[in-house]
Amino acid sequence: MDDPRTAADARLEEAIAAAAAADPRPACRERLKALRQGDATAFARALEYFDGTLVGRVSGGADPLAEWVAYGRFLAELDGRGRTLVVDGSGRARPYEDAGPPPGSLVLFLPDETQRPALPLLAPAAPTAAQKATIDLLVRGRREP
């Protein structure tokens, strides 16, 4: 493949299938849409990261899921600081390590500003009940599905 974006997309699709993960791109698109409407400078930085960093790294052989988590974190941090956590199938959370997401894990960005919802960076295709409850509470802001 000569086109880096096509190569990066193909590598991401393979990684999603191999890890039984949900596609991380829709959450990033929603974040980009909000940036485009609210902060032109941040939106330009997000596009620059995508074209100048993400595509090159993924098409060059880096772990696609780890790179998409890094991109999602970059997008989230355009609004402020926070921390990135990985939630296992039992619902236990621990700090995310840049080495990449463990299979079956939910990766969330939790803003320091507690009024803002968490941003899902990566989720399993079939989250466990504990992971669904975490998403409902921290991302959607509700206690019951």
Helices and strands as residue ranges (DSSP letters): H 4-19, H 25-38, H 40-49, I 50-54, H 55-59, H 64-77, E 82-87, E 93-95, E 106-111, E 119-122, H 129-134, I 135-139
